[in-house]
């Protein structure tokens, strides 16, 4: 970067480096920090969300009741049940998602939206639609890592016993081992189709992240980290508003018993069951803690990612 030049607000939206610049190690390192930030801020909200999504109204009256019962019976650490899989997984998931997002964005811009006619002409930026399409493709890519991680996390989060000896799984390794021994790789990837469906909605996340970033850069005097924070938080909330019913379906599938006791062979069976039990409201059960989590967790994750990416490029 030249002296006095303002840094790009986003390494994801508008990387200011040539195509042959090696940057994959930076995406991995930045993804580690992004995953740690997301977990530390957002996991307690996620535990409440998953518990509400996978139980009926007789167990928890709402998010506050679920939070208070968890704290009273299991202590503060109960809110971080299942935290190890996403901590490890998000290090890889965020680097794969953000790295593949950048690759897809560049490929789409070079070959579909703005093919270069001459090396001497300046190439236009990728439009919002291109960012949305790249987001969906990145979501599908990371789903193959996310599915087993989220499957194990969900099963650990619905273990309500405070006494570890009374739990089916003593931890993530024990959970992974038992699922693999009993059901093989198919068991670990239980819920993959629902994960792919859920992450299709990444088009809304990354499309609006680009939109909010450009608008904040144009119409405000916010610092670069502040632009990342607000664009990241707002776009995450747009994503969850559009994708939440598919997440309810995904969590119900991932906590469904494996083997002959399985209730939901397909995600459509879950969708019908949720509607028959609670109507349209069933698809939004647990939405409040999810919505409250979306802004701070993803805003801080993107601030961490963008900040590390910028520091490693200096």
C-alpha positions in Angstrom: 0.0 0.0 0.0 1.3 3.4 -0.9 1.9 6.0 1.8 -1.3 8.0 2.6 -3.5 5.6 0.7 -6.7 4.6 2.5 -6.9 0.8 3.2 -9.6 -1.2 1.5 -12.5 -1.6 3.8 -12.8 -5.3 3.0 -10.3 -7.9 1.9 -13.3 -10.0 0.9 -15.2 -7.5 -1.1 -12.4 -5.6 -2.8 -9.0 -7.1 -2.5 -6.4 -4.7 -3.8 -3.8 -7.3 -4.8 -2.9 -8.8 -8.2 -4.2 -12.2 -9.2 -0.9 -13.9 -8.7 -0.4 -12.6 -5.1 -0.1 -15.5 -2.7 -2.6 -15.1 0.0 -3.9 -18.5 1.0 -1.9 -18.7 4.2 -3.4 -15.4 5.3 -6.9 -16.6 4.7 -6.2 -19.6 7.0 -4.7 -17.5 9.8 -7.4 -14.9 9.6 -10.0 -17.7 9.6 -8.6 -19.0 12.9 -9.1 -15.6 14.5 -12.6 -15.2 12.9 -13.7 -18.6 14.3 -12.4 -17.8 17.8 -14.2 -14.4 17.8 -17.4 -16.0 16.6 -17.4 -18.8 19.1 -16.5 -16.7 22.2 -19.3 -14.2 21.5 -22.0 -16.3 19.9 -21.9 -19.8 21.4 -24.1 -19.2 24.4 -26.8 -17.7 22.2 -26.4 -20.7 19.9 -26.9 -23.2 22.7 -30.2 -21.6 23.7 -31.2 -21.5 20.0 -30.5 -25.2 19.4 -32.3 -26.3 22.6 -35.4 -24.3 21.7 -35.3 -25.6 18.2 -35.2 -29.2 19.2 -37.7 -29.3 22.1 -41.4 -28.6 22.5 -42.9 -25.8 24.6 -43.3 -28.0 27.7 -39.6 -28.0 28.4 -38.8 -24.3 27.9 -41.3 -21.4 27.8 -39.0 -19.3 25.8 -35.3 -18.1 25.4 -35.1 -16.5 28.9 -36.5 -19.6 30.6 -34.1 -21.8 28.6 -31.2 -19.5 29.6 -32.2 -19.5 33.3 -32.8 -23.2 33.5 -29.4 -23.9 31.9 -27.6 -21.6 34.3 -29.4 -23.0 37.3 -28.9 -26.7 36.5 -25.7 -26.7 34.5 -23.9 -23.5 35.4 -22.3 -21.0 33.1 -20.2 -23.8 31.4 -23.5 -25.3 30.3 -23.9 -22.5 27.8 -20.6 -23.6 26.2 -21.5 -27.3 25.7 -20.5 -28.4 22.3 -18.1 -25.5 21.9 -15.0 -27.6 21.0 -16.3 -28.8 17.6 -17.1 -25.3 16.3 -13.9 -23.8 17.8 -11.8 -26.3 15.8 -14.2 -26.5 12.9 -14.7 -22.8 12.4 -11.0 -22.3 12.1 -11.2 -24.4 9.0 -14.7 -23.5 8.0 -14.1 -19.7 8.0 -10.9 -20.0 6.1 -12.5 -22.3 3.5 -15.6 -20.2 3.3 -13.8 -16.9 3.0 -11.0 -18.2 0.8 -13.4 -19.9 -1.6 -15.6 -16.8 -1.6 -12.7 -14.8 -2.8 -11.9 -17.4 -5.5 -15.5 -17.7 -6.7 -15.9 -13.9 -6.7 -12.8 -13.5 -8.9 -13.7 -16.3 -11.3 -17.2 -14.9 -11.7 -16.0 -11.4 -12.3 -13.3 -12.5 -14.8 -15.5 -15.0 -16.7 -19.1 -14.0 -16.4 -19.9 -10.5 -15.2 -16.9 -8.5 -16.4 -14.6 -10.5 -18.7 -11.5 -8.5 -19.6 -11.2 -7.3 -23.2 -7.8 -5.8 -22.7 -5.1 -6.0 -20.1 -4.8 -2.2 -20.3 -8.4 -1.5 -19.3 -9.5 -1.3 -15.7 -11.8 -4.1 -14.8 -15.2 -3.1 -13.3 -16.0 -4.4 -9.8 -18.3 -7.4 -9.3 -21.9 -6.4 -8.9 -24.0 -7.3 -5.9 -25.6 -10.3 -7.8 -22.1 -11.7 -8.3 -21.3 -11.4 -4.6 -24.5 -13.2 -3.8 -23.8 -16.0 -6.3 -20.3 -16.4 -4.9 -21.7 -16.5 -1.4 -24.0 -19.4 -2.3 -21.1 -21.3 -4.0 -18.9 -20.7 -0.9 -21.7 -21.9 1.3 -22.0 -25.2 -0.6 -18.3 -25.7 -0.5 -17.9 -25.2 3.2 -21.0 -27.4 3.9 -18.9 -30.6 3.5 -16.8 -29.4 6.5 -19.7 -27.9 8.4 -22.1 -30.8 8.3 -20.2 -33.2 10.6 -19.0 -30.3 12.9 -22.5 -29.0 13.3 -23.9 -32.5 13.7 -21.6 -33.3 16.7 -22.1 -29.8 18.2 -25.9 -30.2 18.1 -25.9 -33.6 19.8 -23.6 -32.3 22.6 -25.8 -29.2 23.1 -28.9 -31.2 23.8 -27.3 -33.2 26.6 -29.1 -31.7 29.6 -27.5 -33.7 32.4 -25.2 -31.7 34.6 -23.4 -34.9 35.7 -21.1 -35.9 32.9 -21.3 -39.6 33.9 -25.0 -39.5 32.9 -24.4 -38.1 29.4 -24.4 -40.3 26.3 -21.3 -38.5 25.0 -18.4 -37.4 27.3 -17.2 -34.9 24.7 -16.7 -34.3 21.0 -14.2 -37.0 20.3 -16.4 -39.6 22.1 -19.4 -38.4 20.1 -17.5 -38.6 16.8 -16.2 -42.1 17.7 -19.6 -43.5 18.7 -21.4 -42.1 15.6 -18.7 -43.4 13.3 -18.6 -46.9 14.9 -22.3 -47.2 14.8 -23.1 -45.5 11.5 -19.9 -44.8 9.6 -19.4 -41.7 7.4 -23.1 -41.6 6.5 -23.8 -41.1 10.2 -21.2 -38.3 10.6 -22.7 -36.6 7.5 -26.3 -37.0 8.7 -28.0 -33.8 7.7 -25.7 -32.9 4.8 -28.6 -32.1 2.4 -30.2 -29.8 5.0 -26.8 -28.1 5.5 -26.5 -27.5 1.8 -30.1 -26.1 1.8 -29.3 -23.8 4.7 -26.1 -22.5 3.3 -27.7 -21.7 0.0 -29.0 -18.6 1.8 -25.4 -17.3 2.0 -26.3 -15.4 -1.1 -28.2 -12.9 1.2 -25.3 -12.7 3.6 -22.5 -11.9 1.2 -24.7 -9.9 -1.2 -25.8 -7.6 1.5 -22.3 -7.5 3.1 -21.0 -6.0 -0.2 -24.0 -3.6 -0.4 -23.6 -2.4 3.2 -19.8 -2.0 2.8 -20.1 0.2 -0.3 -22.9 2.3 1.2 -21.0 2.9 4.5 -17.9 3.8 2.6 -19.7 6.2 0.4 -22.1 7.9 2.9 -20.2 7.8 6.2 -16.8 8.7 7.7 -16.6 5.5 9.7 -13.2 3.9 10.2 -12.4 0.7 8.3 -12.9 -1.6 11.3 -16.2 0.2 12.0 -17.4 -0.4 8.4 -16.5 -4.1 8.8 -18.3 -4.3 12.1 -21.6 -2.7 10.9 -21.6 -4.3 7.5 -20.8 -7.7 9.0 -23.5 -7.4 11.7 -26.3 -6.1 9.5 -25.6 -8.6 6.7 -25.6 -11.5 9.2 -29.1 -10.4 10.5 -30.4 -10.3 6.9 -29.0 -13.8 6.4 -30.7 -15.2 9.5 -34.1 -13.6 8.8 -34.1 -15.3 5.4 -32.6 -18.6 6.4 -33.9 -19.4 9.9 -36.7 -21.8 9.0 -34.1 -24.0 7.1 -31.9 -23.9 10.2 -34.7 -25.2 12.3 -35.1 -28.1 9.9 -31.4 -28.7 9.9 -31.2 -28.9 13.7 -34.2 -31.2 14.0 -32.5 -33.6 11.5 -29.1 -33.4 13.2 -30.6 -34.3 16.6 -32.9 -37.0 15.2 -32.0 -40.5 16.5 -29.7 -42.5 14.2 -30.6 -46.0 13.2 -34.0 -47.7 13.3 -35.4 -45.0 15.7 -34.9 -42.3 13.1 -38.0 -40.2 12.7 -37.1 -38.0 9.7 -35.7 -39.7 6.6 -35.8 -36.5 4.6 -35.8 -32.7 5.4 -39.3 -32.5 3.9 -40.6 -34.8 6.6 -39.2 -32.4 9.3 -40.8 -29.5 7.6 -44.2 -31.2 7.7 -43.8 -32.3 11.3 -42.8 -28.8 12.5 -45.8 -27.3 10.8 -48.2 -30.0 12.1 -46.9 -29.4 15.7 -46.8 -25.7 15.9 -47.9 -24.2 12.6 -45.8 -21.4 11.0 -44.5 -20.4 14.4 -42.6 -23.6 14.7 -40.2 -22.5 12.0 -39.3 -19.5 14.1 -38.9 -21.1 17.5 -35.6 -20.0 19.0 -35.3 -17.1 16.6 -34.8 -14.4 19.3 -31.4 -15.7 20.7 -30.3 -16.4 17.2 -31.1 -12.8 16.1 -29.5 -11.3 19.1 -26.4 -13.4 18.5 -26.1 -12.7 14.8 -25.0 -9.1 15.0 -22.3 -9.2 17.7 -20.9 -12.7 16.8 -20.6 -12.1 13.0 -19.6 -8.5 13.3 -16.7 -9.3 15.6 -15.8 -12.3 13.4 -15.5 -10.1 10.3 -13.6 -7.4 12.2 -11.1 -10.0 13.3 -10.8 -11.6 9.8 -10.5 -8.3 8.0 -8.1 -6.9 10.6 -5.8 -9.9 10.4 -5.9 -10.0 6.6 -4.8 -6.3 6.5 -2.1 -6.7 9.1 -0.6 -9.7 7.2 -0.6 -7.8 3.9 1.4 -4.9 5.3 
